[in-house]
């Protein structure tokens, strides 16, 4: 059987980047895929000029979701909040180096959904 | 067994109840006299003995009066329950002979004591002898030689209930909780999905926890009397939780799934450096081979394996187990 996932996905699943927790995050948001049970928490430190200075994620999630979260943390490190909140889905999907089937699209985009929802809550407050 | 002055009965002395009627009669006498007594009873009625159909043997039953209003034993039972509720264990010792028959000494697992058997030297000797029983969860009667007589002491060991942690609020988890409660397990159900882990689906569970399952399990106390059963059938829970529980002294680790899936999990953990000795602790497929196929039958097979593992059972039918093991 041919594996459908890219080396990138396997690598990030086995060795996730920025996995863990921040001691005092300005932004912290957790959500779950109600049916499959993927649950991820994203935490960010944000500087006074609205730059993301540190990011961590943790949770129990599938290979695609975990790899996507790991890749996402690398994509947003050092970025401005206003840019990250508008980050197009395609940027993350391209970075996965795999054609994600429609049935797994929720898995791939869950980390981005959590991140952008958390940022929206933070900016509103 | 508890017998109330109004005739209420809670529990039983024997599994078949063949001597219980007599014990209840005697308990009523003890209640009226407020004096403890030790009675000796053959197992089975006269007809059964005549026909050779009795289980055979003689049991001793100690009956004591207990009153919430003015009763030192009541205070000891209360202290013991409070300690058990905090996760501790304790041994309640009762003197069965002599002038101090019925005197009690309570020994906690932290070494603290309450009460007395009526003799300081006896208290000391009993506590020293019972520490092993406490660690093993073993209740028994011990004999101690005093200057003028030999005294028997009944040692009643109480440990916190065994805990069953079920990861995955599935239909199988619902059945496991239903079966585990009457066996005496403290049940904890863990899932990340609030839609599945609901009080409506798990009305009988002691604790229902929703969040990141691996973090929840890491926050729970794990001991040799804890069984962890992974029924989510999902590697995203299985892998991080197995990593954690394999480094603990948890008494039973089971994963719902096929032999092939189990080997896949083991291989993944093996590549991360988990030792073969640790990997052998994972039971997958889970449960004893009872032959059943339905979900309730599988739940029964799982709990049968958990119980057999807890008590070091042979996993064989009792009818085939050598007599010296029974």
Interface residues (C-beta under 8 A of the other chain):
Chain A: X30 X32 X34 X35 X37 X38 X39 X41 X58 X59 X60 X61 X62 X63 X66
Chain B: X191 X192 X193 X194 X195 X196 X211 X212 X213 X214 X215 X232 X234 X235 X236 X237 X240
